[in-house]
Amino acid sequence: MILFYLIAILLGGAFLSWMAGRLSAALPRIISLVALTADLILIVAFVLQLDTLNNKWLVDLNADWIPKFGISFHLALDGLSLLMLILTFFLGIISIIISWKEIKVRVGFFHFNLLLILAGIIGVFLSLDLFLFYFFWELMLVPMYFLIGIWGHEKRIAASFKFFLYTQASGLLMFIAILALYFVHGRSTGVYTFDYMQLLGTQMGYTTELLIMLGFLAAFLVKLPVVPLHNWLPDAHSEAPTAGSLILAALLLKTGAYGLLRFVVPLFPSASVSFAPIGMLLGVVGILYGAKLAFAQTDLKRLVAYTSVSHMGFVILGVFSFNEIAYQGVVMQMIAHAISTGALFILAGQLYERTHTRDLNKMGGLWETAPVMGAVGLIFAMASLGLPGLGNFIAELLILLGAFKANVFMSCLASVGLIAATIYSLRIVQKIFLGKKITDWKFNDLTIREKIVSASLVIIIVWLGIFPRTVLNTAKPALQKTLEVQKENNNDNNKTESILDLRFKN
């Protein structure tokens, strides 16, 4: 029942925070922090008592929900989802701490929405029933809409509507695809179910498989996001509060990458192989185009948002390379990007709180005023460009090595993105902390609370760069299983198609 408790604690904390907001502004913060800390302790304690990781599910909770329609409350945990859970709880705690002083109105409702988003994210990482998965997928949407629309900046209403329309429309396409898969499986086997394990290996024609896969891809590629479906992201990031930007960049985007690994590749083996050249091309376009747009920005948060488009391009490239090295790089990229880009959004929030501007042209020479902030900014700018010794370097190196085995030309084009990342990352440091001082800013350096947050993020990004094996070994069994299922189902589908072709010719 540990998986149920993880979600229930967040949901209970969300409603308690909302009610406690009527009594005090401090109570919702404390309740949220306690709920997330309890979940983190619970999952860490579970990890410590594990003997080994293997291809089997570490925990599997399966109970009937609406058996008449084949809907179950099916949650399961393996190495991949375990990493995502730890990342979610840790960054959830960070989001509470960084918003401690920033959010001053409707504090209870703010923390209610924040915990509700995190509960939805946890549900996405654990669900093995497609109806339940879609329920949690939509659960993330509305709270983030409120988070941007109520506590955002000047153009928050337009940004929240754009976020809602993009994600809701793509989510509905995925729901149609889920229903199509449900009926296709039912007609071929006589068993109507939304259970992931039973839907694996569903026999269907190639055209049907491709169309259903495109429905799933619509939701996952919008969430990542992939060019040209990325237009909602810069507006949402630039208008969201700091905690909203952190959750959006570090966690919500990762649900799209997780969906590709968990659902698209195993459920649609033949169609995903056929789509691979297009997928790799979209990844390369995202890497280069996102880097170009990042360099052109003068708004710090929009700049960091476009770096996410570029970094998530590496994820798409790796997913459609179909080999273990690339998949290990994808997992590392998901974690390293969450830490490094999340830290840059926190830095942008700290600067805005002190200067009331995000315009790079109005900054400059701030290292003298805030040397600790400058050092933290330099570390995470170096992480963003892929400096050896930091987590992003390991991630991008593994992805490029894996992509090279799949498509030499695409991997060579993607490697140009590392040069582009160097340019926009150094521009961040130059424009904010070095160069000529445009305005004589007078403000305090990082507070103790902010130093603790920054130090924890620095430690993790360095640890990922020096000791990546812990993460790689944890995810390895799940990634191997994904590749085995994809290969096995792809072979089965190819055999079926060959038999049908032979019968048709005869």
RODO-2510 file (C-alpha; in nm, 4 decimals, decimal comma):
residues 506
     n   res          X          Y          Z
     1     m     0,0000     0,0000     0,0000
     2     i     0,3025     0,2323     0,0029
     3     l     0,2125     0,3629    -0,3456
     4     f    -0,1380     0,4522    -0,2333
     5     y    -0,0010     0,6229     0,0796
     6     l     0,2378     0,8383    -0,1264
     7     i    -0,0521     0,9856    -0,3232
     8     a    -0,2937     0,9990    -0,0288
     9     i    -0,0482     1,1975     0,1853
    10     l    -0,0188     1,4642    -0,0847
    11     l    -0,3928     1,4819    -0,1419
    12     g    -0,4592     1,5023     0,2324
    13     g    -0,1920     1,7695     0,2714
    14     a    -0,3438     1,9665    -0,0159
    15     f    -0,6890     1,9894     0,1432
    16     l    -0,5451     2,0556     0,4897
    17     s    -0,3331     2,3402     0,3483
    18     w    -0,6361     2,4955     0,1825
    19     m    -0,8380     2,4872     0,5050
    20     a    -0,5442     2,6006     0,7202
    21     g    -0,4954     2,9056     0,4973
    22     r    -0,8006     3,0628     0,6647
    23     l    -0,6240     3,0505     1,0005
    24     s    -0,2677     3,1487     0,9186
    25     a    -0,0358     3,2102     0,6235
    26     a     0,2368     2,9982     0,7848
    27     l     0,0273     2,6845     0,8424
    28     p    -0,0186     2,5879     0,4729
    29     r     0,3558     2,6169     0,4176
    30     i     0,4313     2,3953     0,7170
    31     i     0,1674     2,1362     0,6263
    32     s     0,2908     2,1154     0,2658
    33     l     0,6508     2,0822     0,3772
    34     v     0,5618     1,8079     0,6262
    35     a     0,3581     1,6146     0,3656
    36     l     0,6368     1,6189     0,1066
    37     t     0,9055     1,5404     0,3638
    38     a     0,7003     1,2442     0,4890
    39     d     0,6693     1,1104     0,1334
    40     l     1,0427     1,1547     0,0711
    41     i     1,1311     0,9731     0,3955
    42     l     0,8848     0,6959     0,3105
    43     i     1,0312     0,6318    -0,0337
    44     v     1,3930     0,6580     0,0867
    45     a     1,3190     0,4099     0,3673
    46     f     1,1706     0,1763     0,1066
    47     v     1,4837     0,2066    -0,1095
    48     l     1,7150     0,1341     0,1847
    49     q     1,5425    -0,1962     0,2576
    50     l     1,5679    -0,3164    -0,1034
    51     d     1,8158    -0,5959    -0,1672
    52     t     1,8467    -0,5611    -0,5413
    53     l     1,6792    -0,4210    -0,8522
    54     n     1,5616    -0,6526    -1,1272
    55     n     1,3302    -0,6595    -1,4263
    56     k     1,0270    -0,7226    -1,2059
    57     w     0,8129    -0,4523    -1,0521
    58     l     0,9381    -0,3558    -0,7062
    59     v     0,5834    -0,2867    -0,5852
    60     d     0,2587    -0,3736    -0,7624
    61     l    -0,0823    -0,2629    -0,6329
    62     n    -0,3776    -0,3806    -0,8416
    63     a    -0,7370    -0,3449    -0,7189
    64     d    -1,0657    -0,3394    -0,9088
    65     w    -1,2082     0,0086    -0,9578
    66     i    -1,4789    -0,0184    -1,2265
    67     p    -1,4494    -0,3854    -1,3277
    68     k    -1,7494    -0,3671    -1,5619
    69     f    -1,5414    -0,1515    -1,7988
    70     g    -1,2066    -0,3159    -1,7256
    71     i    -1,0810    -0,0228    -1,5174
    72     s    -0,8554    -0,0985    -1,2213
    73     f    -0,6599     0,0983    -0,9632
    74     h    -0,3253    -0,0358    -1,0835
    75     l    -0,0101     0,1291    -0,9522
    76     a     0,3397    -0,0163    -0,9866
    77     l     0,6954     0,0915    -0,9145
    78     d     1,0189     0,0017    -1,0922
    79     g     1,3630     0,1635    -1,1085
    80     l     1,2598     0,4293    -1,3601
    81     s     0,9529     0,5452    -1,1707
    82     l     1,1470     0,5232    -0,8425
    83     l     1,3952     0,7820    -0,9676
    84     m     1,1133     1,0060    -1,0846
    85     l     0,9387     0,9808    -0,7460
    86     i     1,2499     1,0790    -0,5507
    87     l     1,3066     1,3710    -0,7899
    88     t     0,9446     1,4848    -0,7515
    89     f     0,9447     1,4807    -0,3723
    90     f     1,2822     1,6550    -0,3491
    91     l     1,1923     1,9342    -0,5921
    92     g     0,8487     1,9617    -0,4325
    93     i     1,0208     2,0459    -0,1022
    94     i     1,2432     2,2970    -0,2846
    95     s     0,9359     2,4613    -0,4429
    96     i     0,7770     2,5095    -0,1000
    97     i     1,0937     2,6626     0,0441
    98     i     1,1546     2,9063    -0,2424
    99     s     0,7944     3,0312    -0,2325
   100     w     0,8009     3,0816     0,1466
   101     k     0,8283     3,4608     0,1178
   102     e     0,7175     3,5109    -0,2441
   103     i     0,3529     3,4017    -0,2094
   104     k     0,1617     3,6396     0,0178
   105     v    -0,1995     3,6179    -0,1044
   106     r    -0,4315     3,3150    -0,0916
   107     v    -0,1458     3,1113     0,0540
   108     g    -0,3651     2,8147     0,1443
   109     f    -0,5090     2,7819    -0,2059
   110     f    -0,1595     2,8170    -0,3554
   111     h    -0,0272     2,5203    -0,1581
   112     f    -0,3440     2,3231    -0,2320
   113     n    -0,2778     2,3591    -0,6042
   114     l     0,0934     2,2891    -0,5672
   115     l     0,0388     1,9611    -0,3810
   116     l    -0,2412     1,8637    -0,6193
   117     i    -0,0040     1,9025    -0,9160
   118     l     0,2575     1,6897    -0,7405
   119     a    -0,0039     1,4227    -0,6603
   120     g    -0,0977     1,4132    -1,0288
   121     i     0,2669     1,3829    -1,1314
   122     i     0,3215     1,0939    -0,8880
   123     g     0,0096     0,9247    -1,0243
   124     v     0,1406     0,9567    -1,3803
   125     f     0,4718     0,7962    -1,2810
   126     l     0,2976     0,5054    -1,1071
   127     s    -0,0153     0,4277    -1,3118
   128     l    -0,0355     0,1041    -1,5097
   129     d    -0,4037     0,1401    -1,5971
   130     l    -0,4455     0,3725    -1,8944
   131     f    -0,7751     0,5157    -1,7673
   132     l    -0,6124     0,5891    -1,4303
   133     f    -0,3084     0,7314    -1,6107
   134     y    -0,5304     0,9708    -1,8044
   135     f    -0,7071     1,0711    -1,4808
   136     f    -0,3769     1,1728    -1,3210
   137     w    -0,2588     1,3335    -1,6462
   138     e    -0,5583     1,5672    -1,6387
   139     l    -0,5230     1,6196    -1,2623
   140     m    -0,1965     1,8057    -1,3309
   141     l    -0,3622     2,0480    -1,5717
   142     v    -0,6147     2,2527    -1,3722
   143     p    -0,3935     2,3292    -1,0667
   144     m    -0,1140     2,4546    -1,2931
   145     y    -0,3682     2,6714    -1,4764
   146     f    -0,4605     2,8324    -1,1424
   147     l    -0,0971     2,8574    -1,0359
   148     i    -0,0127     3,0639    -1,3444
   149     g    -0,3421     3,2529    -1,3680
   150     i    -0,3619     3,3679    -1,0032
   151     w    -0,0009     3,4091    -0,8837
   152     g     0,1676     3,4848    -1,2159
   153     h     0,2929     3,8137    -1,3589
   154     e     0,1384     4,0777    -1,5839
   155     k     0,0267     3,8579    -1,8764
   156     r    -0,0646     3,5591    -1,6612
   157     i    -0,4235     3,5205    -1,7892
   158     a    -0,3219     3,4849    -2,1539
   159     a    -0,0348     3,2506    -2,0609
   160     s    -0,2578     3,0283    -1,8469
   161     f    -0,5209     3,0031    -2,1227
   162     k    -0,2578     2,9110    -2,3809
   163     f    -0,1149     2,6452    -2,1476
   164     f    -0,4640     2,5061    -2,0837
   165     l    -0,5663     2,4928    -2,4505
   166     y    -0,2464     2,3252    -2,5724
   167     t    -0,2348     2,0622    -2,2997
   168     q    -0,6103     1,9967    -2,2871
   169     a    -0,6440     1,9548    -2,6641
   170     s    -0,3480     1,7170    -2,6833
   171     g    -0,4742     1,5301    -2,3762
   172     l    -0,8110     1,4713    -2,5425
   173     l    -0,6352     1,3254    -2,8469
   174     m    -0,4548     1,0850    -2,6143
   175     f    -0,7848     0,9880    -2,4491
   176     i    -0,9331     0,9068    -2,7901
   177     a    -0,6249     0,6949    -2,8616
   178     i    -0,6638     0,5151    -2,5259
   179     l    -1,0262     0,4313    -2,6085
   180     a    -0,9245     0,3120    -2,9553
   181     l    -0,6608     0,0815    -2,8060
   182     y    -0,9199    -0,0431    -2,5544
   183     f    -1,1653    -0,1432    -2,8287
   184     v    -0,9004    -0,2842    -3,0625
   185     h    -0,7692    -0,5095    -2,7860
   186     g    -1,1221    -0,6083    -2,6840
   187     r    -1,2237    -0,7086    -3,0344
   188     s    -0,9087    -0,9137    -3,0924
   189     t    -0,9056    -1,0929    -2,7554
   190     g    -1,2594    -1,0630    -2,6174
   191     v    -1,1188    -0,8925    -2,3051
   192     y    -1,1945    -0,5223    -2,2691
   193     t    -0,9387    -0,3710    -2,0341
   194     f    -0,7302    -0,0593    -1,9747
   195     d    -0,4557    -0,2571    -1,7997
   196     y    -0,1112    -0,1779    -1,9395
   197     m     0,0277    -0,5294    -1,8921
   198     q    -0,2581    -0,6869    -2,0868
   199     l    -0,2478    -0,4250    -2,3622
   200     l     0,1176    -0,4973    -2,4367
   201     g     0,1463    -0,6965    -2,7563
   202     t    -0,2037    -0,6135    -2,8800
   203     q    -0,2341    -0,7364    -3,2388
   204     m    -0,3425    -0,4639    -3,4792
   205     g    -0,2790    -0,3504    -3,8326
   206     y     0,0088    -0,1156    -3,8975
   207     t    -0,2141     0,1787    -3,9942
   208     t    -0,4259     0,1340    -3,6806
   209     e    -0,1156     0,1125    -3,4642
   210     l     0,0301     0,4276    -3,6198
   211     l    -0,2892     0,6310    -3,5755
   212     i    -0,3311     0,5275    -3,2113
   213     m     0,0356     0,6007    -3,1412
   214     l     0,0002     0,9503    -3,2878
   215     g    -0,2740     1,0204    -3,0331
   216     f    -0,0352     0,9351    -2,7498
   217     l     0,2454     1,1294    -2,9158
   218     a     0,0279     1,4413    -2,9378
   219     a     0,0030     1,4600    -2,5584
   220     f     0,3630     1,3661    -2,4845
   221     l     0,5259     1,5873    -2,7490
   222     v     0,3213     1,8911    -2,6438
   223     k     0,4168     1,8347    -2,2814
   224     l     0,7900     1,8010    -2,3520
   225     p     0,7568     2,0270    -2,5667
   226     v     0,8765     1,9546    -2,9206
   227     v     0,9077     2,2152    -3,1970
   228     p     0,6626     2,3272    -3,3415
   229     l     0,4348     2,2416    -3,0442
   230     h     0,6372     2,4518    -2,8001
   231     n     0,4683     2,7931    -2,8235
   232     w     0,2883     2,7632    -2,4894
   233     l     0,6067     2,7014    -2,2887
   234     p     0,7899     3,0399    -2,2965
   235     d     0,4718     3,2298    -2,2055
   236     a     0,3840     2,9895    -1,9247
   237     h     0,7349     3,0067    -1,7806
   238     s     0,7746     3,3813    -1,8046
   239     e     0,4406     3,4498    -1,6340
   240     a     0,4398     3,1732    -1,3712
   241     p     0,5606     3,2297    -1,0129
   242     t     0,9026     3,0851    -0,9326
   243     a     0,7627     2,7629    -0,7823
   244     g     0,5355     2,7215    -1,0860
   245     s     0,8291     2,7580    -1,3263
   246     l     1,0297     2,5082    -1,1229
   247     i     0,7522     2,2459    -1,1212
   248     l     0,6740     2,3072    -1,4873
   249     a     1,0328     2,2757    -1,6131
   250     a     1,1639     2,0144    -1,3732
   251     l     0,8644     1,7797    -1,3428
   252     l     0,5735     1,8418    -1,5812
   253     l     0,7983     1,8279    -1,8872
   254     k     0,9390     1,4965    -1,7616
   255     t     0,5948     1,3353    -1,7679
   256     g     0,6086     1,3657    -2,1469
   257     a     0,9492     1,1963    -2,1625
   258     y     0,8312     0,9275    -1,9214
   259     g     0,5230     0,8657    -2,1359
   260     l     0,7392     0,8037    -2,4408
   261     l     0,9529     0,5466    -2,2595
   262     r     0,6725     0,3756    -2,0688
   263     f     0,3864     0,3778    -2,3207
   264     v     0,4770     0,4752    -2,6777
   265     v     0,7797     0,2502    -2,7303
   266     p     0,6430    -0,0731    -2,5721
   267     l     0,2768    -0,0411    -2,6794
   268     f     0,3447     0,0577    -3,0417
   269     p     0,6688    -0,1188    -3,1396
   270     s     0,6295    -0,1222    -3,5180
   271     a     0,4860     0,2286    -3,5476
   272     s     0,7505     0,3753    -3,3164
   273     v     1,0293     0,2246    -3,5294
   274     s     0,8697     0,3708    -3,8430
   275     f     0,8331     0,7098    -3,6727
   276     a     1,1941     0,7051    -3,5470
   277     p     1,3512     0,9084    -3,8342
   278     i     1,0872     1,1800    -3,7896
   279     g     1,1269     1,1668    -3,4124
   280     m     1,5051     1,2052    -3,4342
   281     l     1,4644     1,4918    -3,6810
   282     l     1,2215     1,6678    -3,4430
   283     g     1,4763     1,6208    -3,1665
   284     v     1,7579     1,7782    -3,3682
   285     v     1,5361     2,0672    -3,4795
   286     g     1,4396     2,1272    -3,1172
   287     i     1,8028     2,1244    -3,0048
   288     l     1,9179     2,3788    -3,2625
   289     y     1,6064     2,5958    -3,2882
   290     g     1,5626     2,6142    -2,9104
   291     a     1,9263     2,7178    -2,8696
   292     k     1,8903     2,9874    -3,1375
   293     l     1,5803     3,1339    -2,9733
   294     a     1,7413     3,1168    -2,6291
   295     f     2,0327     3,3283    -2,7504
   296     a     1,7924     3,5875    -2,8969
   297     q     1,6010     3,6490    -2,5704
   298     t     1,6416     3,9501    -2,3411
   299     d     1,3925     3,8220    -2,0802
   300     l     1,5814     3,5863    -1,8464
   301     k     1,2899     3,3479    -1,7857
   302     r     1,2088     3,3221    -2,1561
   303     l     1,5757     3,2515    -2,2240
   304     v     1,5796     2,9649    -1,9724
   305     a     1,2472     2,8391    -2,1117
   306     y     1,3945     2,8066    -2,4599
   307     t     1,6956     2,6211    -2,3179
   308     s     1,4401     2,3622    -2,2004
   309     v     1,3159     2,3243    -2,5580
   310     s     1,6759     2,2614    -2,6646
   311     h     1,7541     2,0173    -2,3836
   312     m     1,4321     1,8216    -2,4339
   313     g     1,5330     1,7801    -2,7973
   314     f     1,8083     1,5490    -2,6707
   315     v     1,5393     1,3416    -2,4956
   316     i     1,3452     1,2906    -2,8207
   317     l     1,6672     1,2047    -3,0021
   318     g     1,7555     0,9448    -2,7404
   319     v     1,4103     0,7863    -2,7131
   320     f     1,3941     0,7096    -3,0851
   321     s     1,7487     0,5715    -3,0973
   322     f     1,6247     0,2412    -2,9459
   323     n     1,9354     0,1332    -2,7577
   324     e     2,0282     0,1091    -2,3930
   325     i     2,3038     0,3727    -2,3972
   326     a     2,0685     0,6351    -2,5385
   327     y     1,7959     0,5417    -2,2906
   328     q     2,0376     0,5747    -1,9988
   329     g     2,1237     0,9193    -2,1334
   330     v     1,7529     1,0069    -2,1546
   331     v     1,7018     0,9212    -1,7863
   332     m     2,0108     1,1200    -1,6864
   333     q     1,8920     1,4136    -1,8964
   334     m     1,5508     1,4064    -1,7300
   335     i     1,7123     1,4325    -1,3852
   336     a     2,0038     1,6640    -1,4680
   337     h     1,7818     1,9045    -1,6635
   338     a     1,5351     1,9126    -1,3740
   339     i     1,8115     2,0180    -1,1336
   340     s     2,0053     2,2603    -1,3555
   341     t     1,7144     2,4348    -1,5297
   342     g     1,5124     2,4370    -1,2079
   343     a     1,8060     2,6130    -1,0410
   344     l     1,8203     2,8729    -1,3198
   345     f     1,4494     2,9483    -1,2762
   346     i     1,5062     2,9855    -0,9022
   347     l     1,7915     3,2267    -0,9815
   348     a     1,5614     3,4239    -1,2124
   349     g     1,3041     3,4486    -0,9321
   350     q     1,5669     3,5665    -0,6828
   351     l     1,6874     3,8349    -0,9222
   352     y     1,3330     3,9500    -0,9986
   353     e     1,2532     3,9713    -0,6280
   354     r     1,5515     4,2050    -0,5804
   355     t     1,5553     4,4086    -0,9044
   356     h     1,1899     4,3801    -1,0210
   357     t     1,3079     4,3149    -1,3741
   358     r     1,3988     4,0158    -1,5909
   359     d     1,5494     4,2275    -1,8694
   360     l     1,9117     4,1222    -1,9279
   361     n     1,9911     4,4612    -2,0801
   362     k     1,9216     4,6281    -1,7445
   363     m     2,1570     4,3995    -1,5531
   364     g     2,5327     4,3589    -1,5561
   365     g     2,8157     4,3641    -1,3043
   366     l     2,6094     4,2000    -1,0312
   367     w     2,8914     3,9703    -0,9188
   368     e     3,0343     4,2517    -0,7089
   369     t     2,6949     4,3052    -0,5410
   370     a     2,6038     3,9367    -0,4955
   371     p     2,9096     3,7095    -0,5294
   372     v     2,7400     3,3982    -0,3866
   373     m     2,4510     3,4357    -0,6289
   374     g     2,7040     3,4859    -0,9082
   375     a     2,8916     3,1673    -0,8177
   376     v     2,5677     2,9655    -0,8103
   377     g     2,4603     3,1154    -1,1442
   378     l     2,7986     3,0283    -1,2980
   379     i     2,7796     2,6651    -1,1805
   380     f     2,4365     2,6078    -1,3295
   381     a     2,5177     2,7952    -1,6497
   382     m     2,8136     2,5579    -1,6865
   383     a     2,5835     2,2635    -1,6167
   384     s     2,3456     2,3859    -1,8868
   385     l     2,6230     2,3951    -2,1476
   386     g     2,7353     2,0423    -2,0518
   387     l     3,0608     2,1021    -1,8642
   388     p     3,2403     1,7727    -1,7769
   389     g     3,2017     1,6891    -1,4099
   390     l     2,8381     1,7957    -1,4000
   391     g     2,5271     1,5829    -1,4622
   392     n     2,4236     1,7326    -1,7966
   393     f     2,7540     1,6294    -1,9553
   394     i     2,6970     1,2610    -1,8751
   395     a     2,3392     1,2798    -2,0039
   396     e     2,4170     1,4435    -2,3369
   397     l     2,7264     1,2311    -2,3954
   398     l     2,5293     0,9077    -2,3497
   399     i     2,2477     1,0301    -2,5743
   400     l     2,4885     1,1294    -2,8514
   401     l     2,6746     0,7966    -2,8244
   402     g     2,3460     0,6061    -2,8462
   403     a     2,2168     0,8230    -3,1299
   404     f     2,5447     0,7716    -3,3190
   405     k     2,4748     0,3974    -3,3242
   406     a     2,1272     0,4640    -3,4671
   407     n     2,1868     0,7556    -3,7060
   408     v     2,5303     0,9099    -3,7564
   409     f     2,4083     1,2171    -3,9435
   410     m     2,1461     1,3128    -3,6831
   411     s     2,3901     1,2681    -3,3957
   412     c     2,6457     1,4902    -3,5687
   413     l     2,3850     1,7635    -3,6188
   414     a     2,2749     1,7314    -3,2556
   415     s     2,6324     1,7738    -3,1340
   416     v     2,6271     2,1266    -3,2800
   417     g     2,3723     2,2001    -3,0083
   418     l     2,6509     2,1675    -2,7494
   419     i     2,8286     2,4634    -2,9106
   420     a     2,5054     2,6614    -2,9186
   421     a     2,4462     2,5787    -2,5509
   422     t     2,7891     2,7168    -2,4679
   423     i     2,7014     3,0459    -2,6371
   424     y     2,3686     3,1084    -2,4621
   425     s     2,4947     2,9841    -2,1244
   426     l     2,7952     3,2139    -2,1261
   427     r     2,5653     3,4971    -2,2336
   428     i     2,3629     3,4466    -1,9144
   429     v     2,6727     3,4867    -1,6979
   430     q     2,8093     3,7770    -1,9023
   431     k     2,4860     3,9764    -1,9151
   432     i     2,3924     3,9354    -1,5476
   433     f     2,7059     3,9040    -1,3403
   434     l     2,9951     4,0327    -1,5524
   435     g     3,0414     4,3175    -1,7968
   436     k     2,9485     4,6798    -1,7439
   437     k     2,7165     4,7678    -1,4562
   438     i     2,4134     4,9285    -1,6227
   439     t     2,2322     5,0151    -1,2983
   440     d     2,3809     5,0623    -0,9548
   441     w     2,1750     4,7906    -0,7866
   442     k     2,1843     4,7746    -0,4077
   443     f     2,0485     4,4516    -0,2602
   444     n     2,1459     4,1695    -0,0290
   445     d     2,3122     3,8506    -0,1456
   446     l     2,1444     3,5123    -0,0928
   447     t     1,9814     3,4568     0,2449
   448     i     2,0475     3,1476     0,4585
   449     r     1,7290     2,9861     0,3251
   450     e     1,8323     3,0553    -0,0355
   451     k     2,1882     2,9346     0,0262
   452     i     2,0586     2,6020     0,1615
   453     v     1,8426     2,5541    -0,1488
   454     s     2,1271     2,6470    -0,3853
   455     a     2,3828     2,4312    -0,2022
   456     s     2,1576     2,1241    -0,2172
   457     l     2,1075     2,1674    -0,5916
   458     v     2,4814     2,2209    -0,6500
   459     i     2,5664     1,9043    -0,4544
   460     i     2,3220     1,6966    -0,6589
   461     i     2,4336     1,8246    -1,0013
   462     v     2,7993     1,7605    -0,9095
   463     w     2,7152     1,4171    -0,7682
   464     l     2,5312     1,3265    -1,0898
   465     g     2,8374     1,4260    -1,2896
   466     i     3,0910     1,2353    -1,0784
   467     f     2,8882     0,9349    -0,9594
   468     p     2,6249     0,8711    -1,2308
   469     r     2,6357     0,4934    -1,1851
   470     t     2,3839     0,4975    -0,9005
   471     v     2,1190     0,6501    -1,1258
   472     l     2,2158     0,4394    -1,4270
   473     n     2,2081     0,1114    -1,2322
   474     t     1,8711     0,1983    -1,0781
   475     a     1,7102     0,2661    -1,4156
   476     k     1,8910    -0,0093    -1,6081
   477     p     1,6503    -0,3027    -1,5431
   478     a     1,3447    -0,0961    -1,6400
   479     l     1,5143     0,0315    -1,9564
   480     q     1,6255    -0,3173    -2,0558
   481     k     1,2722    -0,4425    -2,0035
   482     t     1,1354    -0,1629    -2,2239
   483     l     1,3740    -0,2535    -2,5047
   484     e     1,2985    -0,6256    -2,4680
   485     v     0,9219    -0,5676    -2,4816
   486     q     0,9593    -0,3357    -2,7795
   487     k     1,1761    -0,5830    -2,9681
   488     e     0,9599    -0,8832    -2,8830
   489     n     0,6316    -0,7137    -2,9776
   490     n     0,7856    -0,5683    -3,2917
   491     n     0,8950    -0,9157    -3,4020
   492     d     0,5479    -1,0587    -3,3273
   493     n     0,3761    -0,7840    -3,5260
   494     n     0,6147    -0,8314    -3,8160
   495     k     0,5405    -1,2062    -3,8177
   496     t     0,1652    -1,1416    -3,8152
   497     e     0,1925    -0,8917    -4,0992
   498     s     0,4035    -1,1362    -4,3038
   499     i     0,1417    -1,4123    -4,2599
   500     l    -0,1398    -1,1751    -4,3580
   501     d     0,0562    -1,0552    -4,6614
   502     l     0,1189    -1,4151    -4,7690
   503     r    -0,2501    -1,5071    -4,7341
   504     f    -0,3503    -1,1986    -4,9304
   505     k    -0,1091    -1,2855    -5,2131
   506     n    -0,2314    -1,6468    -5,2245
***
